[in-house]
Amino acid sequence: MKKISIILFFLGLSLIIAGAAWIGADSIFKSVFSIGVGKLLILSLWQLMIIVVLGWAWHCICPQLGLVRLFWARTLRESAATCLPFSQIGGIVLGVRAVCFKGYKYIKNPSDLSVSQGISSNIVDITTETLGQVLFIIIGIITLLIGGYHTHLPDFPLFGIHVNLKWFIILSILLLILGLIPFIWTQRQGSLLFRKIFNSLSSNIAQQWNGKIASSAESLQESLDQIWANPTRIIYSCFIHFAGWMGSGIGTWICYHFLGADINLMEAITIEALVCVVLTIGFIVPASVGIQEGAYVLIGAIFGIDPSLSFGLSILRRARDLIIGIPALLLWQFSEIQYLRKNPDKNKKLDVTST
C-alpha cells in the first residue's frame, strides 16, 4: 500500500509540474508572491480559527476531554495529514496520541484517559465531520444548480451517451452518504466487527500497540456507546463542523480576493464544496498532490477564474498548512522527548496512552 502511495505521490507531483508548465509558471508565481507574507499569515490565522471551531465540534461530543486538549489534538491530526503525506493514517494515530497523552504541562490531564477513549472520540469526530461536509457539499451543489453555473460543466462520454459532470458530482455525494450508513452502524452495533478491524489495523499503526488495541475492543465499543448515547451532542457537533466547512469556503474567498480574482462569497463556497468532492474521491493520493491543484483550476474555470490564480490558491493553501503544521509537529516531538526524559522507563515501550 505504501509503494502505491509513493507512486501516486510522484504522479501527482508530475501533474503539478506539467500543469504549471501549461498554465505558465511565471504567472503562477507572480500571483502567489503578489499577496506578501502579511496576507499569507492572515490566511494561516484564519485556518487556526477554523481549527478552533473543529476542536469545539470535537469537544461537543466529548466535553470531559477539555477544549484545549482537543484543539491541540485536532491541530496535530491536521498537521500530520498535510505534512506527512506517506502516512495514510498518521493523522488519526497522532490524534489518538494527543488525546491520551498525560505529559502536558499547561493542559489538564484527567485521570481516566484511555486509549479506547482516544480512538472512539476520533472515530465519532471524523463521522460528524463527514456529515457536516456532506451538508456543506449539498449547499454548494444547490448554489451550482440555482446559479446556472452547471451549464458550464463539461460533458463526458459514458457508454455512448454524453453525461454532464454535475451528475458525477451528485452521484459521488450519494455514494458518500450511503458509505456513512454502515460506518455509523458499526459504531453503534459492531462490537465484533470492531474487534476484527482493529486487530488488522493495529499491525499497520505500530507493532508495539498491537496487544493494547486488540485487548481494548470491548472498552472501545463501550466508549462509542457512551458518545452515541447523547444524540443531541452528535447533532450539535455536525452543525459545528458544517460551520467549520463554511469557514473554509470563506477562507477560499479571502484567498481569491487577495489574488485579485473577481468572485463573490457564494461562488467561493461552491468552489470549495466541489473541490471537497474531488478530494474525497482522490483520497488515496497522498496529500492530494496534483488532485488539489487540478480541482481548483478546473472548477475555478467554471466561474471564469484565471487558471494561474486557482493554481496559486492551491499553492498558498499548501504553504498555509506548512506554516501551521511544521511548528505543531516540532512542538509535539519536543513534548514527547521531554516526557521520555522525565519518564525514562517509557523508552522501553511507548504506547499511545502514556499512563
N, C-alpha and C positions, 0 to 999 in steps of 0.2 A: 504494500500500500504506500509506503514511504517513497519507493522508487517511482511509482506513478505520480505522486505529488511533486517530486523533484522535476520529472519530465514535463508535467503540466505547468509548473512554475516557469521553466525556461521557455516553453512555448508561449506562455503569456508575455514573458519579457520580450521575446522576439516580436510579438504582436504590437507591443508598446513602441518598440524601435521602428517597426515598419509604419505604424500609424503616425508617429512623429515625423518620419521622413515624408510621408504622403501629405500630411497637413502643412508641414513646414516648421522645422524645429525653431527657426528664428522667431516666427510669430508666436509660438507657444511660450518660449522663454521670455519674450517681450511682455506678454500678458501676465505671466507669473511674477516676474520681477517688478512689474508696474505697481503692485499693491504695497510693497515695502514690508519691513519687519513689523512695524506697529500694527498694521491691519492683520498680518498673519497671527500675531499674538491675540488680537481681538477674536479671531476665529477659534483659536485654541481655548480662550477663556469661555467662549460660548459653548464649546464642546464640554468643558468641565462643568458648566451649569447643567447641561443635559445629563451628564453622568450623575450629578446630584439628584436630579429627578428620577433617574433609573435606580439609584440607591434607595430613594424614598419608596419606589414601587416594590422593591425587594423587602424593605423594612415593613411594608404594609402587611405582607403575608407572614413575616417572622419578626414581630416587634421586639421579642426578647433578645434578639441578637444585637440590637443597637444600630442607630442610623450611621454613625461614624464608621463602625466596623464594616457595614455593608457598602458604604460609599467607597471605602478603600478596596474591598473585595471586588466590587464592580469595576473600579479603575484598573485593578490588576488583571481581571479577566479580559477586559477590553485591550489592555496593553499587550498581553500575551497573544491574543488573537491577531493583532495588527503588526506586531514587531517580531513574532516568532512564527513565520508562515509555514514552516515544515512540521509544526506540531499541531495536528488536526484537533486534538482535544486538550491542548496545553492550556487554553484559557479556562476551561472548566476545572481542570486539575488545580490551577493556581487559585481559582475562585474558591474551591473547597478548602484549600490550604489557608487562604486568607481568613475565611470564616472561622476555622477551627484553631488557628494559631493563638497561643496563650502568652506569647512573649512580648506583647505590645506594652509600651511604657505609658502612653497617653490615652489608651483606649481601654475601657472597662472590659475585664475578662470574666464572663460568667463561669461559675464553677462546673456547670453541667454541659459544657460544649462537647459535642461528639462528632465523629466522622459521619455518622448517619444524618445528623442534623445538617452538617455542611453539604452533603450530597443531595439530600431531599430538598433543601431550600434552593439550591442551584437549579435542580430539575424543574421545580414549580415556577421559579422565576423565569426560566427560559420559556416555559409554557405560556405564562401570562404575557411575556414579551412578544411571543409569536402571535398570540391572539390580538394584542394591540397593534401589531404590524399588519395583520390581515385587515383590521378596520381602517388603518391608515391607507393601505393599498386600495381598498374599496372606494374611499373618498377620492383618491387620485384617479381611479378609473371613471367614476361618475363625472368628475371635472373634465376628463378627457372626452367623454361622450357628449356631455351637455355643451361644452365649449366648442364642439365641432372639430377638435384637433385630430380626432381619429381619422378624418378624411385624408390626413397627410401620412398616415401609416401605410407602409408598402404592402403589397400582396405577395404571397408565396405560393408556388405550385405545390399541390398536395393531391396525389393520385389523379392527376389530370385536371384538378379544379384549383382555381386561384382563390386562396383564403386570406382574408385580411389579418394583419398581425394582431389586431385587437382581440380576435378570438383565441389566439395562442395565449395572450395575457390573461384573459378571463378563464381559460382552461387551467392555466397554472395556478390561479387563485383557488379554483375549485379543488384541484388536487392537493393544494396546501391545506385547505380546510378539512378535506377527507383524511389527510395524513395525521391531522391533530386528534381526530376521534379515537383511534386506537392508542395514540400516545397518552392521552388523558385517561383512557380506560385502564391501561396498565398501571398507572399511578394509583388508581382507586381500587383495582381488583387484582392486580397482577403480582401478588407476592411470590408465587413460584416462578413466574417469568422473570421477575427482577433478580431472583437468585441466580438463574441461568445467565442472564445478561451480564451481571456484574462479575460473575466468575470468569466470563470470557473477556470482559472489558478490562478487568484488573490487570491482566497479563500485558495489555498494551499501555497501561498507565505507568506502572512501575512494579517490578517483580517483588520488591520487598513489601508492597502493600497488599499482595495477593490474599494472604490469610486474613488480614484485617477486613478487607472488603467482603470476602466470601462469608465470613462469620457474622457480618453485620446485616445480612439480608432481612432478617426478621425486624431488627430495630429500624432499618431503613423504611420498611413498609409502615411501621408504627409512626415514624416521623412524617411520612407522606400523609397518612390518615389524619394526623393531628392538624396538618396545614389545610387539607381539603375539608376538614370538619367545619370550617368557617368560610362558607361560600361568599359572604359579603366582602371579606378581605380579598378574596380572589378577584372579585369583580372590580373592586377599587384599584387593585394592582394593574388589572388590564387597562383601565382607563388612564391611569397614571402613565403606564407605558405608551399608550396612544398619544398622550401629551408629549412624551419624550420624542416619539417619532415625528410629531408635528414640529417640535423644536428642531429636529434635524432638517426638515424641509425649510424652516425659516433660516437655518444656517446656510443652506444651499442658496437661498435667495440673497442673503448678505454677501456671500462669496461672489455670486454672479454680479451683484451690484458693485463690489469692489473692482471686478474685472472690466466693468463698463458695459455689461450686457443689458439690453432693454427688455426686461422681463418683470411681470408682476408677481405678487406673492403666491397666488394660487397656481400659477404656471410652474413656479419653482417647486412647490409642494408636489405637484403632479409629476414633475420630472424625477424627484427623489423617490416617490412611490413606485414609479415604473422601473427605476434603477434597482430598487429593492427586489422587484420581481426577478430581474435578470440575475442579480447576485445570489438570490435564493436558488435559482436553477443551476447556477455555476458554482455552488458552494464547494465542490470538490477541488477547485483550483486554489492553491494556497494564496491567501490574502487577496483573492480575486484579481491577481495580476493580469492585466490585459483585458479581462472581462469588465472591470470597473471603468476603465478608460473608454473602451468601445461602447459601453452602455450610455455613458454621459454624452459622447459625441453623437451617436445615432439618435438617441431620444431628444437631445438638445436641438438637433437639426429640425425635428418636427415642429418646434416652437420658434424656428428661424434664428437660432443662436449659432454664431460662427463656431466651427469645429475647434479652432485654436483656443477659444475661451472655455469650451467644455472640457477639452483635454487639459487645459491649465487648471481648471477647477479640480479635476481628479488628482493632479499633482499636488495642489495645495491641500487637499484633503489628506493625502498621504503624509505630507510634511507636518500637518497639524497632529496627526496620530503619532508621529515620531516624537514631536515636541512633548507630548503628554506621556507616551508610552515608555520611552527610554529612561527618563528620570524615575518613573514609577518602578520599573524593573530593577534599576540600580538600587533604589531605596529598599525594595524587597530583598535583594541579595544582601545588602548591608544589615538589615534586621535579622536575617537568617544567620549570618555569620556571628553577629553579636549574641544571638540566642544560644548558638552552639558553644561559644566561648564561655558563657555563663553556665551552660549545662553540658559539660564535656561528654557525659555518658550518652548523649543523643547522637554523637558522632558514630557510634557503633551501629545504630539502627534508627533512621529518621522516618517518621510517618507523618501523615497529614494532621493528626490530632494534636501533637506536641503536648501531650499530657504528662 
